[in-house]
Amino acid sequence: MLSGIKTLGDLKAAGYQTRSIKDELRDNLIKKLQTQENPFPGILGYEETVLPDLQRAILSRHHINLLGLRGQAKTRIARLMVNLLDEYIPYLQGTDLLEDPLNPISHHGLEMVADLDDEAPIAWLHRSERYTEKLATPDVTVADLIGDVDPIKAASLRLSYSDERVIHYGLVPRSNRCIFVINELPDLQPRIQVALFNILQEGDIQIRGFKLRLPLDIQFVFTANPEDYTNRGSIVTPLKDRIDSQIITHYPKSLAIGKAITQQEAQLSPEQQERVKSNELIKDLVEQVAFEARESEYVDPKSGVSARLTISAYENLISAAERRSLLNGEKKTHVRVGDLVGIIPAVTGKIELVYEGEQEGAGIVAQNLLGKAMRTQFLQYFPNPKPEKGARAAATPAKTESPYKTITDWFGEGHTVDLLLDASDRDYRTVLESVPGLQELVKRHHPELSKEEHWFMMEFVLHGLAEYSMLSKKGLATGTHFSDLLSSMFSMPGLDSLEEEDEDDDF
């Protein structure tokens, strides 16, 4: 912003040079690339895929379409493009279209410069105000986006309907010299999409019978979901042809990237961060749930699994531990595997099932995804509980005794364990210590753990053995019940009645 410049004459004297918004974006991007400055801070996992494509599109002065499933940071990328604009630009004060003082385009702007010349008033616009975003919905009209005749203006100014001054401009013209974003473009009705043709190609707008030629200066960014092309709508071919670059987004390709995004975006209060301590394994488990969901046969792949799933899930996980500590009057606590029950509502609200059924269906799928996540992560920390079978097993030397034998034998003797969700830290540790061999197993494989992580890993072993069918795990309203797998099968409901029938047959 050039201080003291308040009139068109001041602006000319200062040597101000007009640039189009696309040149502005291009020039500022070049500066950032030359200084090795990240133009899109906070966007993770796209460093070698999406961001290079986006930068090439900006350097080419292209209108852009970001195509990808939900929760892939499309809108966030569009909003960050504002950082590539100049901090301030001048415009003719009092005009509706944020007009360049050196190149006015509307009747009002041209009239103002003609009448006042160098005394035409100048105002300055910050880049944060040069962003317009519109969600495409079926009720959006041409008048909303482009404009229409305003009969009230015509009557109050006593103008003919043929006078350009009776036009009330829509969002697009009012976004002159701005970034204009239309989210979910395929949801826009085809006739509305057609209204955008000339704007993208020629910068013209057409309002009813008016012969207007307004060389609008706009950077268009569209977002679209591939699902929309088949389910709700599509981008009409001529409009798609006028969008210069289509950039395909994607979900995190590794657990580490997904975890970094979740930790960056999760909204935790300072009180929560002080009260609840987490660990890397629980973060991996939360992220693994999303990876399992994206591969699950029960989750609709066309709908996608948003990154918001893991963000909401992690927030719920911390809140579950926080609630438990508040109930027990504990100032600090550490997350437990049992706290993962808190992520179920976050998962059920973020997945679309292939076969929609009862409300319980999503909950069952969420539990299944959580179990698969534990099964996958378990092998990253402990030996495979299941011995190899078939030819591969025959080719290997005789194996030593299972490292889990002491634990499984104890459960085989009829012992059981109940880990309650709201148990105090003292009760929680007492229950885990009651299982012979559990503490020794964790120390043997992970001697470097802190005390809190040690207890967490002991609980994780029980869940992992249950997922590998070495133990029986049954969800209770108040927690989880662990027992011997074989004895739990014999105690299944209905088994006693079958035995009674067999005894009756003997007589």
N, C-alpha and C positions, 0 to 999 in steps of 0.2 A: 504494500500500500504506500503510495507516494503522499506523504503528509503535506497538508496545505493545498492540495488540488481540489477545488470545489466547483470549478466551471470548465466548460469545454475549452476555453482559451488557455487556462492553466494546463490542461492535459496536453494540448498541442505544443505548448512552450516546453513542457517537460520531455518531449520527444517520444511519447508513448506510441508503441507499435501494436497494431491489432493482430491477434492470432486466433485461428479457429480452435475450438475445444480439442479437436483431435490432434492438432499440432502441439497444443499445450500439454496434453497427456504424453505425447511422443517425446517432446523435448525434456520434460521432467523425468521421464523414465530413463532416457539416455544418461542424464546426470547421475541418477541413482545407480545404474549399472556400472558406470565408469568409476564410481567411488565405492563399489562393492557393498552398497547399502540395500537391505532387503525391502523391496517395494510393497510386499504383502506380509507384514509381521503377523505371527499367530496362525498362519496357514501351514499346517504340518502334513507331511506325506505327499505333497504335490511338487516337491522341489525338482524332480526329474521328469514329471509328466505334464500336469495341468499348467503350472506356472510358466514354463518355457513357451507353451502354446499361447498362453494369454499375453505374454510379453511380445511375442511375434505379431499377434493380432493388433496390439496397441501401436507397435512400430509401423505396421502397415496401414494404420488409420482405419481400422475395420469396425463395423458394427458387430456385436458379439452375441452368440447364443451359448449359454452354459447348459449342457444336456447331461442329466444324471438323476439317479434315484434320490429319494428324500434323505435329508441329513448328510449331504455331501458338501456343505459349506458354499453352495452356489451364491446365495444372497450375501453372505459375508464377504465373499470375494468382490462382488459388485460394489458393496459399500466401501471397501478399502480402496477402490479406484479413486475415490475423492482425494486421497493423500497425494495423488499425482497431479492435482490441479494447482495453479498458482494460489498463494495464500489469499490474495485479494484481487478483484478485477473491478474496473469502473463501469458504471452504467448510467443511462439517462434517468435521473430521478423523476419519479412520477409516471413512468411508462409501465404498461402491464407485462411487456415481454422481455424485461431485463436487457434492453437494447444497448449495443455497442455505441458509445457516443460518436465515434468516427464513421459508423456505418449503420444508421437507423434504418429499420425495415417497415415499421408500421406507419399508418397515417398520422397517428399522434406523435410518434418520434420524429418523423420528417417535418411535420408542422412546427414542432418545438424548436428544432435546429434552424429552420427557415426563419422563424420569428425572432428568436433570441440570439442566434448565431453563437459567438464565443461566450455569451453570458448564460447559455443553457446550463442548468444545474447538474452537477455530477455527484453521485453517491458511490459507495464502495461495498462490494459484496464479498463476504468470506466464503471460502471453499466449502465449509460445512453446510452452507445454505444452497449449494449448487447440486443438490441431489434430490431427485424425485422418484418415488417408488410406488407402483400401483400393482395390486394383486388382481390378476385377471379372473373375473367371475362372470357367470352368464348374464348378470344384470347390468354390466358395463355397457354404456351407449356411446355412439359417435359423438354426441354432445359432450359427454364426460371427457373424452380424450381430445377431440379436435375443437369443438365449439358449436355454437348455434346462435340464431338471431335472438336478441333479448328485447321483447316488446316493451318492457318497462323502461329500458334505456331509450328506446325509440320515442316513447311517449314523453318522457321527462325532458329529453333534449329537443323534442319536436323535429325529429329527423325522419326522412323517408326510409322505408325498409330496403331500399336499394343502396343506402349509404353504408359504407364499410364500418362506420363508427357505431352501428347498432349491434355489432357482433360481440358476443361474450365468448372469449377464447377459453378453450379447454386446457387440460393438464399439459398436453404436449407443447403447444405454442408458449405457454407460460413457463416451460422448462427450457426456453431458449438459452444457449450457452451453458447448459447443465448436462449432467448425466441423468438419463431417464431409464428407469428399470421397470420392466413388466415381468412380474413373477408368474409362473405357470401359464405361459403363452398359449398352449393348446386349448386351455379352458376359455379363451376369448372366442366369441362367436365369429364364424367365417366372415360375415359382412363387416365386422369391426376390424378384423385383420386386413381386409381389403382397403380400409380407410388409411392404413399405414403405408401402402405401396409408395405413393408419390413422395411422402415425407422422407422415407429411407433413400429413395433413388434421386429425387430432384430437390428435396427440401420444401416442396409445395404443400399447401393444405387446401382442401376443398370443403367449403361450408355452404350447403344449399346452392343457391344460384349465383353466388359471388365469384367473380373472376379474381382470385387472390394469388399472388405469387410472393410468398414470404420465404426468403432464403434462410430458413431456420438453421441454427448451428447447434446440433444436439448429438451427443454420444449415446446411442442406444445399446442397452445390455438387456438381453432376454434370458429367462431361465425356463427350463422345460424338463418334464419327467417323461422318460420313454414310455411309461405305462399309459400316459395320457393319449399317446398316438393311437391306441387301440381301444381304450375303455371309455374315455369321456370326450375326446376331440382330437384334433390334429392341427398342425401348422399348414396352412394352405400353401401349395407349391410355389406360386409366384412370390409370396412373402418370404418363404424359406430361401428362395433363390436370391433375394435381395439382402439377406443377412450374410455378411462376408465370411465370417469365421464361426464354425461350430466346434466348441471345445467340450470333450467328453470327460466328465469327472468320475471318480470312483471312491470306493470305501478304502480304509487303511489296509495296506497289503501285508502288514506285520503286526504282531501283538504289541511290540514296543511302540510303534507309531500310534496305534489305537489307544494305548495306555497313556501316552504323552498328551494326546488330545483330551482324554477324559480328565486327567489331572489339571490340565490348563483351564478347562471350561466348568468344572464342578464348582458350584457356589456353596462354599462352607463358611460359616461364621467363625470369627476368631475364637469364640467360646467352644465351638465344636472341635476346632483344631487343637485347642489346649486340652480338652477333656478326653478326646478319643485318639488313640495312637493306632496307626494302620501298619501294614507291611506289604512287601512286594508281591507275595503270593496271593493275598486277597485281591489285590489290584489286577493281577493276572487272571484270577478266576472270574472276576466281573467282566473283563474284556473277552475272555474265552467264551462266555455265554453268547456274546454277539457273533463271534466267529462260528460257533456251532449253529446259531439260528440261521445264518446265511447259507449254511449247507444242509439244513434240516428239510426233510421231505414234507414236513407238516406246515412249514412256513412258506407263504407265497413269494417266490423269488422276484416276481415282477413288481411287487410292492416295495421290496427292499427292507433292510433293517437299519434304521437311522442311527447315526452316532449319538443321537440324543438318548438312546436306550441305555448305553453304558454310563452316560453322564447322570441321568436320573437314577439309575440303579446304584451308582456309587454314593450319591447323596443320601439315598434311602438306607444304604448299608451303614453309613456313619450315624445316621439318625437312629437306627435300631440299637446300635451300641450306646449312643447317648441316652436314649430312653431307659435302657437297662441300668445304666449307672445312676441315673436320677432316681429310679425306683429303689435302688439299694443304698442310696446315700453315699455313693462313692465319688470322689472328686475327679479321679482319672480311671480310665479303663483301656483295654486293648481289644481290638475287634476279634470276634470269634467266627468260626465257620458257621455256627448256628445263626449268626446275625444275617446270613445270606437269605434267610426267609423274608427279610425286609425288601429284597429286590424284586420279589415276585410281582407286586403291583406295577412296578416300572416296566417289567418285561411284557406282561399281558396287555398293557396299554400301547405298546409300540410294535407289536407283530400282527400281521394279517395271516390268518390260517388259510390253507388251501381248501379245506372243507369246513365251512362254518357250521357249528352245531350248538350245543349247550354252552352256557357261560363258563361252566367248569372246564370246557375243552382247552381254552387258552391257559388256564392255570395248570392243567396236567402237562401241556406242552412246555410251559415255563419250568416246571419241576424237572421234566425230562432233559431240557437243555442244561439246567444247572448240574444234573447228574453227569451228563456227558462232559461238561467242562471240568468237573472234578476228576473224572476218569482220565481225561487227556493230561491234565496238569500233574496228576499223581505220579506218572512215570518220569516226570522231570525231577522228582525229588527222592523217590524210593524205587526199589527193584520191582519188577513185574510180579504181582502175586500169583499169576496163572502160569503153570509150567507149560513149556512148549510141547506141542503134540505132533504126531506123524513123523515123516521122514526126517524133517529137520531136527526133531528131538533125538532121533536114533543116531544121527551123525555127531551129536555133541557128547562130550564125556558125561559120566554120571554126576548128577548135581548134588550139592550139599543140602543139608536140611533147610527148609524154608525159614527165612528170617522172621516170619510172622507166626511160627508154630506155637510159641509160648502164649501169644495173645489168643489165637483161635482155639487152642486147647482149653484155655480158661473159660471161654464162652461155651465150649462144647460140654463142659462140666455142669452147665445149667445156669451160670452166672449171667446177669444182664446189667445194662448201664442205661440210665435215663439222664440225658443232658437237657436240662430245662432252659428255655429261652431267657428267662428273667433271673436265673440263678446268680447269686453274688459271686465275685471272683474267688472267694475262699471256698464256697461250695463247689464251684466249677473245678477248681484244682483238686479238691478232695476226691471227686468222682473220677477224674482222669488218673490220679495216682493209684486208685484201687485196682486198675487193670495191670496185672503182672506183665513185664516185658515191654510195655508201651514206652515208658520213659527211657529205657535202655536203647530201644530201637532208634528213637529220635536222636539221642546223644551220639550213637554210633555213626549215623549218616550225616548229622548236622551239628557238630560239636560247637560251632561258632555262634549259635543263636543266643539272643538275649533270653532272659527268663520268660518274658511275655510271649515272644515268638516260639519259645519251646512249648508252652502250653497249647498255643494255637496249632502247632505242628502235630502234637499228640492227638488232638481232636481230628485233625485232617486225616491222620492215619486210619481212624475208625471209619470215617466217611469213605475214604478210598477203598478200604477192604470191603465195605458194603457194596460199592459200585462194581467191584470185581467178583461179587458173589461169594466172598469169603465169610461174610457176616450178614445178618439180617438187619435191615434198617426200616423202622416204621415211624412215620410222622405222627406226632401227637398234637393236640391243640396247644399244649404248653411246651413242646419240645420234641426231642427225638429219642426213640427207644432202640437200643442195639442189643441183639441177642444172637445165639447160634443159628445158623441158617437152617440146619436140618431139623432142630427142635421146633423152630417157628413154622416149618412146613407141616409138621405133625399136629401142631396146635391150631391149624387153620379152622375157621368157623365151618361147621357142617361135618367135620371129620368124625367127631364123636357120634353123631347120629348115624353115620354110615357104618361105624363099628358095631353099634347096637343092632342095626339091621342084619349084619352078618351073624351076630350071636343068635338072633331069633331064628335065622335059617338053620342053624345047627340043631335046634330042637324040632 
